[in-house]
């Protein structure tokens, strides 16, 4: 939203004078921890696979660290149990992916995981979800390429594909896969996403 680095005086001025903008949300139907189908909104992003496992590790860890460090620590902890489950992904009813997968991010905003620019082209009020799919990676490849995600240069990597759409359907073919939403880990696949246009008023 452009908050980062903005002086406090400018924040105050914009709160007083900037127009209210209706921003989108993502809505997802998924299986919660109790095994029940449920609906939930997210404003920034939802992801699954390695990123969801990392978010779970971060949430269980000490709260003494902030910013990028907790997520990097979580990445290191999850490397020992790295999996690339086979996922089936459809965007707007069209099958776009069915293969071993490191992670998938369904985004409304650009960043996740302690300032990683996972979806550099995402806009919070364009009426579309950005879907970033990272196919199978080894531990060594992930460590070598993770820096590119912070800068948003990962879209050119051969393992990465990007899509845009209004609906996304994701299921795991062979095993249980966790998902996260805005940093929380509320359940697992299967999941059905849709854009909920102009849902929340914001001043920014």
TORZA-276653 format. One record per atom (N, C-alpha, C): residue number from 1; atom name; z, x, y. Coordinates in pm, whole numbers. Example, Ala and Ser with C-alpha at 12.3 -4.5 7.8 and 13.67 -1.06 7.14 Angstrom:
! TORZA-276653
[1 N [780 1319 -569]] [1 CA [780 1230 -450]] [1 C [780 1320 -330]] [2 N [708 1285 -225]] [2 CA [714 1367 -106]] [2 C [787 1290 3]] 
***
This chain:
! TORZA-276653
[1 N [0 81 -122]] [1 CA [0 0 0]] [1 C [0 84 127]] [2 N [8 214 112]] [2 CA [4 302 228]] [2 C [139 328 293]] [3 N [249 297 221]] [3 CA [382 320 277]] [3 C [416 469 286]] [4 N [372 546 188]] [4 CA [418 684 175]] [4 C [385 768 298]] [5 N [487 835 351]] [5 CA [469 923 465]] [5 C [467 852 600]] [6 N [480 722 600]] [6 CA [477 647 726]] [6 C [613 660 797]] [7 N [617 694 925]] [7 CA [745 706 997]] [7 C [820 573 1000]] [8 N [952 581 1009]] [8 CA [1036 461 1010]] [8 C [1000 369 1127]] [9 N [974 427 1244]] [9 CA [940 346 1361]] [9 C [814 263 1335]] [10 N [717 324 1267]] [10 CA [594 251 1237]] [10 C [619 140 1135]] [11 N [706 167 1036]] [11 CA [744 62 942]] [11 C [801 -59 1016]] [12 N [892 -32 1109]] [12 CA [956 -140 1184]] [12 C [854 -218 1267]] [13 N [765 -145 1333]] [13 CA [663 -209 1415]] [13 C [573 -299 1330]] [14 N [535 -252 1213]] [14 CA [448 -331 1127]] [14 C [521 -454 1074]] [15 N [649 -441 1043]] [15 CA [726 -557 998]] [15 C [733 -664 1107]] [16 N [735 -618 1232]] [16 CA [742 -712 1344]] [16 C [608 -776 1378]] [17 N [499 -701 1358]] [17 CA [372 -748 1415]] [17 C [257 -763 1317]] [18 N [263 -699 1201]] [18 CA [149 -704 1108]] [18 C [137 -843 1045]] [19 N [16 -886 1015]] [19 CA [-2 -1018 953]] [19 C [48 -1019 809]] [20 N [83 -1138 763]] [20 CA [122 -1156 623]] [20 C [-5 -1160 538]] [21 N [-5 -1082 430]] [21 CA [-118 -1078 338]] [21 C [-75 -1129 202]] [22 N [-151 -1220 146]] [22 CA [-123 -1268 11]] [22 C [-183 -1169 -89]] [23 N [-98 -1107 -171]] [23 CA [-147 -1009 -268]] [23 C [-146 -1069 -409]] [24 N [-229 -1009 -493]] [24 CA [-242 -1057 -631]] [24 C [-125 -1011 -717]] [25 N [-110 -1075 -830]] [25 CA [-23 -1029 -937]] [25 C [-102 -1034 -1067]] [26 N [-53 -962 -1166]] [26 CA [-102 -979 -1301]] [26 C [-7 -1072 -1375]] [27 N [-62 -1154 -1461]] [27 CA [20 -1240 -1546]] [27 C [-12 -1207 -1691]] [28 N [90 -1193 -1772]] [28 CA [67 -1154 -1911]] [28 C [150 -1240 -2006]] [29 N [87 -1280 -2114]] [29 CA [156 -1348 -2224]] [29 C [167 -1248 -2338]] [30 N [290 -1228 -2387]] [30 CA [316 -1123 -2485]] [30 C [432 -1164 -2575]] [31 N [467 -1077 -2668]] [31 CA [578 -1101 -2759]] [31 C [700 -1024 -2709]] [32 N [810 -1095 -2678]] [32 CA [928 -1027 -2624]] [32 C [1012 -963 -2735]] [33 N [1125 -902 -2695]] [33 CA [1209 -829 -2790]] [33 C [1267 -919 -2898]] [34 N [1276 -1048 -2870]] [34 CA [1328 -1142 -2970]] [34 C [1218 -1197 -3060]] [35 N [1096 -1150 -3040]] [35 CA [985 -1196 -3121]] [35 C [924 -1327 -3075]] [36 N [953 -1366 -2951]] [36 CA [905 -1493 -2898]] [36 C [790 -1469 -2799]] [37 N [693 -1559 -2799]] [37 CA [585 -1552 -2699]] [37 C [640 -1592 -2563]] [38 N [608 -1514 -2460]] [38 CA [660 -1542 -2327]] [38 C [558 -1501 -2222]] [39 N [571 -1555 -2102]] [39 CA [485 -1521 -1988]] [39 C [565 -1446 -1883]] [40 N [498 -1353 -1813]] [40 CA [566 -1279 -1708]] [40 C [464 -1227 -1608]] [41 N [505 -1216 -1482]] [41 CA [422 -1160 -1376]] [41 C [457 -1013 -1353]] [42 N [358 -935 -1312]] [42 CA [385 -800 -1263]] [42 C [301 -779 -1137]] [43 N [353 -700 -1044]] [43 CA [281 -681 -919]] [43 C [200 -551 -919]] [44 N [245 -449 -989]] [44 CA [181 -319 -981]] [44 C [97 -286 -1104]] [45 N [160 -279 -1221]] [45 CA [85 -240 -1340]] [45 C [162 -278 -1467]] [46 N [87 -286 -1574]] [46 CA [143 -297 -1708]] [46 C [67 -198 -1794]] [47 N [139 -127 -1881]] [47 CA [70 -31 -1967]] [47 C [128 -39 -2107]] [48 N [60 26 -2199]] [48 CA [106 23 -2339]] [48 C [64 150 -2409]] [49 N [130 175 -2521]] [49 CA [107 298 -2593]] [49 C [199 408 -2543]] [50 N [144 528 -2523]] [50 CA [226 643 -2488]] [50 C [302 623 -2357]] [51 N [239 562 -2258]] [51 CA [305 541 -2129]] [51 C [423 444 -2142]] [52 N [409 341 -2226]] [52 CA [519 247 -2247]] [52 C [634 313 -2322]] [53 N [601 398 -2420]] [53 CA [705 472 -2491]] [53 C [779 566 -2396]] [54 N [702 628 -2304]] [54 CA [764 718 -2206]] [54 C [854 641 -2111]] [55 N [809 525 -2063]] [55 CA [893 443 -1976]] [55 C [1022 403 -2045]] [56 N [1013 371 -2173]] [56 CA [1132 336 -2250]] [56 C [1228 454 -2257]] [57 N [1173 575 -2279]] [57 CA [1257 695 -2284]] [57 C [1322 723 -2149]] [58 N [1246 703 -2040]] [58 CA [1300 725 -1905]] [58 C [1413 626 -1877]] [59 N [1396 501 -1915]] [59 CA [1497 400 -1888]] [59 C [1625 423 -1967]] [60 N [1613 491 -2081]] [60 CA [1732 520 -2163]] [60 C [1803 649 -2121]] [61 N [1736 728 -2037]] [61 CA [1788 860 -2000]] [61 C [1879 851 -1878]] [62 N [1930 969 -1839]] [62 CA [2018 980 -1722]] [62 C [1946 936 -1596]] [63 N [2019 875 -1503]] [63 CA [1964 830 -1376]] [63 C [1988 932 -1263]] [64 N [2024 1056 -1299]] [64 CA [2053 1156 -1197]] [64 C [1928 1209 -1130]] [65 N [1811 1196 -1197]] [65 CA [1687 1250 -1143]] [65 C [1601 1137 -1089]] [66 N [1519 1170 -989]] [66 CA [1430 1071 -927]] [66 C [1290 1129 -913]] [67 N [1195 1043 -873]] [67 CA [1059 1090 -847]] [67 C [984 1122 -974]] [68 N [906 1232 -971]] [68 CA [820 1268 -1083]] [68 C [897 1320 -1204]] [69 N [1011 1386 -1180]] [69 CA [1080 1458 -1287]] [69 C [1120 1370 -1405]] [70 N [1179 1252 -1384]] [70 CA [1217 1171 -1500]] [70 C [1099 1137 -1590]] [71 N [983 1106 -1532]] [71 CA [867 1071 -1614]] [71 C [817 1193 -1690]] [72 N [817 1311 -1628]] [72 CA [775 1431 -1697]] [72 C [868 1463 -1813]] [73 N [999 1444 -1791]] [73 CA [1095 1464 -1900]] [73 C [1068 1366 -2012]] [74 N [1038 1240 -1976]] [74 CA [1006 1140 -2077]] [74 C [882 1177 -2155]] [75 N [779 1231 -2088]] [75 CA [657 1275 -2156]] [75 C [690 1380 -2261]] [76 N [770 1480 -2223]] [76 CA [806 1586 -2317]] [76 C [880 1529 -2437]] [77 N [973 1437 -2413]] [77 CA [1049 1379 -2522]] [77 C [961 1299 -2618]] [78 N [859 1234 -2565]] [78 CA [774 1148 -2649]] [78 C [662 1225 -2719]] [79 N [640 1350 -2680]] [79 CA [534 1427 -2744]] [79 C [560 1447 -2892]] [80 N [687 1459 -2929]] [80 CA [719 1485 -3070]] [80 C [684 1368 -3160]] [81 N [675 1248 -3104]] [81 CA [640 1130 -3183]] [81 C [508 1069 -3136]] [82 N [420 1155 -3082]] [82 CA [293 1108 -3027]] [82 C [211 1033 -3131]] [83 N [166 913 -3094]] [83 CA [80 833 -3180]] [83 C [-43 789 -3101]] [84 N [-149 763 -3173]] [84 CA [-271 710 -3114]] [84 C [-312 587 -3194]] [85 N [-243 474 -3173]] [85 CA [-270 354 -3254]] [85 C [-409 298 -3226]] [86 N [-464 230 -3325]] [86 CA [-594 165 -3307]] [86 C [-571 34 -3232]] [87 N [-636 22 -3115]] [87 CA [-622 -97 -3033]] [87 C [-758 -165 -3017]] [88 N [-753 -297 -3010]] [88 CA [-872 -378 -2986]] [88 C [-859 -440 -2847]] [89 N [-955 -411 -2760]] [89 CA [-944 -452 -2619]] [89 C [-1070 -526 -2578]] [90 N [-1051 -645 -2521]] [90 CA [-1161 -723 -2465]] [90 C [-1135 -747 -2317]] [91 N [-1239 -735 -2235]] [91 CA [-1231 -762 -2091]] [91 C [-1327 -876 -2059]] [92 N [-1273 -983 -2002]] [92 CA [-1353 -1103 -1971]] [92 C [-1431 -1150 -2094]] [93 N [-1364 -1145 -2210]] [93 CA [-1422 -1195 -2333]] [93 C [-1515 -1101 -2406]] [94 N [-1541 -983 -2352]] [94 CA [-1631 -886 -2414]] [94 C [-1551 -771 -2473]] [95 N [-1574 -740 -2602]] [95 CA [-1507 -628 -2668]] [95 C [-1555 -497 -2607]] [96 N [-1462 -417 -2553]] [96 CA [-1500 -291 -2488]] [96 C [-1443 -169 -2558]] [97 N [-1349 -190 -2653]] [97 CA [-1281 -74 -2712]] [97 C [-1215 -117 -2843]] [98 N [-1235 -39 -2948]] [98 CA [-1163 -58 -3074]] [98 C [-1159 75 -3147]] [99 N [-1057 155 -3116]] [99 CA [-1045 289 -3173]] [99 C [-906 344 -3144]] [100 N [-870 460 -3202]] [100 CA [-741 522 -3171]] [100 C [-726 546 -3022]] [101 N [-607 516 -2969]] [101 CA [-588 509 -2823]] [101 C [-455 572 -2784]] [102 N [-459 658 -2683]] [102 CA [-336 716 -2631]] [102 C [-260 614 -2548]] [103 N [-327 555 -2448]] [103 CA [-262 455 -2364]] [103 C [-365 368 -2296]] [104 N [-318 253 -2251]] [104 CA [-398 162 -2170]] [104 C [-313 119 -2051]] [105 N [-372 120 -1932]] [105 CA [-303 70 -1813]] [105 C [-384 -45 -1755]] [106 N [-319 -159 -1738]] [106 CA [-380 -275 -1674]] [106 C [-315 -284 -1537]] [107 N [-392 -259 -1432]] [107 CA [-331 -233 -1302]] [107 C [-379 -327 -1194]] [108 N [-287 -351 -1102]] [108 CA [-316 -417 -975]] [108 C [-306 -314 -863]] [109 N [-212 -220 -877]] [109 CA [-198 -108 -784]] [109 C [-256 19 -843]] [110 N [-242 129 -770]] [110 CA [-307 255 -809]] [110 C [-218 349 -889]] [111 N [-87 337 -872]] [111 CA [3 440 -925]] [111 C [95 385 -1034]] [112 N [138 476 -1124]] [112 CA [248 447 -1215]] [112 C [314 578 -1254]] [113 N [425 569 -1328]] [113 CA [487 687 -1387]] [113 C [523 796 -1290]] [114 N [599 763 -1183]] [114 CA [641 867 -1092]] [114 C [526 928 -1014]] [115 N [438 847 -959]] [115 CA [330 884 -867]] [115 C [203 933 -935]] [116 N [180 899 -1061]] [116 CA [49 926 -1123]] [116 C [-53 825 -1071]] [117 N [-168 875 -1020]] [117 CA [-271 787 -968]] [117 C [-361 742 -1083]] [118 N [-308 652 -1165]] [118 CA [-377 612 -1287]] [118 C [-504 533 -1257]] [119 N [-506 453 -1150]] [119 CA [-621 368 -1118]] [119 C [-660 389 -973]] [120 N [-730 498 -942]] [120 CA [-756 533 -801]] [120 C [-840 432 -725]] [121 N [-911 344 -793]] [121 CA [-996 248 -725]] [121 C [-936 107 -717]] [122 N [-813 90 -763]] [122 CA [-751 -42 -765]] [122 C [-714 -89 -625]] [123 N [-723 -220 -604]] [123 CA [-682 -284 -478]] [123 C [-595 -404 -513]] [124 N [-487 -423 -435]] [124 CA [-389 -525 -472]] [124 C [-430 -667 -435]] [125 N [-542 -681 -366]] [125 CA [-583 -816 -326]] [125 C [-733 -839 -341]] [126 N [-793 -775 -445]] [126 CA [-937 -792 -466]] [126 C [-970 -895 -574]] [127 N [-867 -958 -633]] [127 CA [-890 -1060 -733]] [127 C [-931 -1007 -868]] [128 N [-910 -877 -893]] [128 CA [-949 -816 -1020]] [128 C [-838 -724 -1072]] [129 N [-831 -712 -1202]] [129 CA [-748 -612 -1267]] [129 C [-833 -488 -1295]] [130 N [-775 -370 -1275]] [130 CA [-839 -246 -1317]] [130 C [-780 -205 -1451]] [131 N [-866 -173 -1546]] [131 CA [-822 -140 -1681]] [131 C [-864 4 -1711]] [132 N [-765 90 -1733]] [132 CA [-791 231 -1763]] [132 C [-752 255 -1909]] [133 N [-848 301 -1988]] [133 CA [-826 326 -2130]] [133 C [-841 476 -2156]] [134 N [-738 535 -2216]] [134 CA [-744 676 -2255]] [134 C [-742 682 -2407]] [135 N [-851 728 -2463]] [135 CA [-863 735 -2609]] [135 C [-779 849 -2665]] [136 N [-785 864 -2795]] [136 CA [-700 957 -2869]] [136 C [-698 1096 -2807]] [137 N [-577 1150 -2793]] [137 CA [-558 1288 -2749]] [137 C [-454 1355 -2837]] [138 N [-469 1486 -2856]] [138 CA [-366 1565 -2922]] [138 C [-258 1600 -2822]] [139 N [-147 1653 -2869]] [139 CA [-38 1694 -2779]] [139 C [-88 1800 -2680]] [140 N [-162 1899 -2731]] [140 CA [-209 2007 -2645]] [140 C [-306 1955 -2539]] [141 N [-397 1867 -2579]] [141 CA [-493 1812 -2483]] [141 C [-423 1730 -2376]] [142 N [-323 1651 -2416]] [142 CA [-248 1571 -2319]] [142 C [-178 1660 -2217]] [143 N [-112 1765 -2263]] [143 CA [-43 1855 -2172]] [143 C [-141 1924 -2077]] [144 N [-258 1954 -2129]] [144 CA [-358 2025 -2047]] [144 C [-418 1934 -1941]] [145 N [-429 1804 -1970]] [145 CA [-502 1714 -1881]] [145 C [-412 1623 -1797]] [146 N [-282 1622 -1824]] [146 CA [-196 1526 -1755]] [146 C [-194 1549 -1604]] [147 N [-213 1672 -1561]] [147 CA [-212 1701 -1417]] [147 C [-322 1625 -1345]] [148 N [-436 1604 -1413]] [148 CA [-548 1537 -1346]] [148 C [-517 1392 -1314]] [149 N [-421 1332 -1388]] [149 CA [-386 1192 -1361]] [149 C [-311 1180 -1229]] [150 N [-229 1280 -1195]] [150 CA [-156 1276 -1069]] [150 C [-252 1274 -950]] [151 N [-364 1340 -962]] [151 CA [-459 1349 -851]] [151 C [-567 1242 -858]] [152 N [-572 1164 -968]] [152 CA [-674 1062 -983]] [152 C [-809 1115 -1026]] [153 N [-814 1240 -1076]] [153 CA [-941 1299 -1118]] [153 C [-971 1278 -1266]] [154 N [-885 1206 -1335]] [154 CA [-900 1191 -1480]] [154 C [-1014 1097 -1521]] [155 N [-1065 1016 -1428]] [155 CA [-1170 921 -1464]] [155 C [-1297 990 -1515]] [156 N [-1313 1117 -1484]] [156 CA [-1431 1191 -1531]] [156 C [-1410 1254 -1668]] [157 N [-1289 1245 -1723]] [157 CA [-1262 1302 -1855]] [157 C [-1331 1219 -1963]] [158 N [-1382 1283 -2070]] [158 CA [-1455 1209 -2173]] [158 C [-1370 1108 -2249]] [159 N [-1238 1126 -2251]] [159 CA [-1150 1032 -2322]] [159 C [-1119 907 -2241]] [160 N [-1159 904 -2114]] [160 CA [-1117 797 -2022]] [160 C [-1233 703 -1992]] [161 N [-1206 574 -2003]] [161 CA [-1302 472 -1958]] [161 C [-1230 376 -1864]] [162 N [-1303 323 -1767]] [162 CA [-1246 231 -1668]] [162 C [-1326 102 -1665]] [163 N [-1257 -9 -1654]] [163 CA [-1320 -141 -1648]] [163 C [-1251 -222 -1538]] [164 N [-1316 -329 -1496]] [164 CA [-1256 -427 -1406]] [164 C [-1284 -566 -1461]] [165 N [-1185 -654 -1443]] [165 CA [-1207 -790 -1491]] [165 C [-1095 -882 -1451]] [166 N [-1112 -1009 -1486]] [166 CA [-1011 -1110 -1454]] [166 C [-919 -1139 -1572]] [167 N [-965 -1112 -1693]] [167 CA [-881 -1133 -1812]] [167 C [-895 -1014 -1905]] [168 N [-785 -983 -1975]] [168 CA [-783 -873 -2072]] [168 C [-703 -919 -2193]] [169 N [-759 -899 -2311]] [169 CA [-689 -931 -2436]] [169 C [-676 -804 -2518]] [170 N [-553 -773 -2559]] [170 CA [-527 -648 -2632]] [170 C [-443 -678 -2756]] [171 N [-484 -621 -2868]] [171 CA [-406 -634 -2991]] [171 C [-405 -500 -3063]] [172 N [-299 -477 -3139]] [172 CA [-288 -357 -3221]] [172 C [-340 -388 -3361]] [173 N [-424 -300 -3412]] [173 CA [-488 -325 -3541]] [173 C [-395 -291 -3656]] [174 N [-316 -184 -3644]] [174 CA [-244 -134 -3760]] [174 C [-92 -124 -3745]] [175 N [-37 -123 -3625]] [175 CA [106 -98 -3609]] [175 C [161 -162 -3483]] [176 N [295 -163 -3472]] [176 CA [360 -219 -3355]] [176 C [342 -127 -3235]] [177 N [307 -186 -3120]] [177 CA [284 -109 -2998]] [177 C [362 -173 -2885]] [178 N [444 -92 -2817]] [178 CA [524 -139 -2704]] [178 C [439 -153 -2580]] [179 N [482 -242 -2490]] [179 CA [420 -248 -2359]] [179 C [528 -242 -2252]] [180 N [486 -202 -2132]] [180 CA [580 -199 -2018]] [180 C [515 -268 -1900]] [181 N [602 -315 -1808]] [181 CA [555 -379 -1686]] [181 C [640 -332 -1570]] [182 N [577 -270 -1472]] [182 CA [649 -222 -1353]] [182 C [773 -142 -1388]] [183 N [760 -58 -1493]] [183 CA [868 33 -1530]] [183 C [967 -21 -1631]] [184 N [959 -149 -1663]] [184 CA [1049 -207 -1765]] [184 C [972 -222 -1895]] [185 N [1048 -233 -2006]] [185 CA [985 -240 -2138]] [185 C [1032 -369 -2205]] [186 N [962 -482 -2178]] [186 CA [1012 -612 -2223]] [186 C [959 -662 -2356]] [187 N [865 -590 -2421]] [187 CA [811 -645 -2544]] [187 C [701 -561 -2603]] [188 N [610 -626 -2676]] [188 CA [508 -555 -2752]] [188 C [380 -639 -2761]] [189 N [276 -578 -2817]] [189 CA [150 -649 -2840]] [189 C [165 -750 -2953]] [190 N [78 -852 -2955]] [190 CA [-44 -872 -2878]] [190 C [-13 -924 -2737]] [191 N [-110 -901 -2644]] [191 CA [-90 -943 -2506]] [191 C [-220 -995 -2447]] [192 N [-207 -1098 -2366]] [192 CA [-321 -1158 -2295]] [192 C [-292 -1153 -2146]] [193 N [-378 -1084 -2070]] [193 CA [-360 -1064 -1927]] [193 C [-460 -1149 -1849]] [194 N [-418 -1189 -1727]] [194 CA [-510 -1250 -1634]] [194 C [-465 -1217 -1492]] [195 N [-558 -1219 -1399]] [195 CA [-522 -1198 -1259]] [195 C [-472 -1329 -1200]] [196 N [-362 -1322 -1129]] [196 CA [-310 -1437 -1054]] [196 C [-333 -1407 -907]] [197 N [-439 -1460 -852]] [197 CA [-484 -1422 -718]] [197 C [-395 -1478 -609]] [198 N [-367 -1393 -508]] [198 CA [-295 -1431 -386]] [198 C [-165 -1505 -420]] [199 N [-76 -1434 -489]] [199 CA [46 -1495 -543]] [199 C [168 -1470 -455]] [200 N [177 -1350 -394]] [200 CA [299 -1309 -323]] [200 C [265 -1267 -180]] [201 N [338 -1318 -79]] [201 CA [314 -1274 59]] [201 C [379 -1140 87]] [202 N [303 -1049 148]] [202 CA [352 -915 182]] [202 C [316 -880 325]] [203 N [399 -799 388]] [203 CA [367 -736 515]] [203 C [363 -586 491]] [204 N [248 -523 520]] [204 CA [238 -378 495]] [204 C [137 -314 589]] 
***
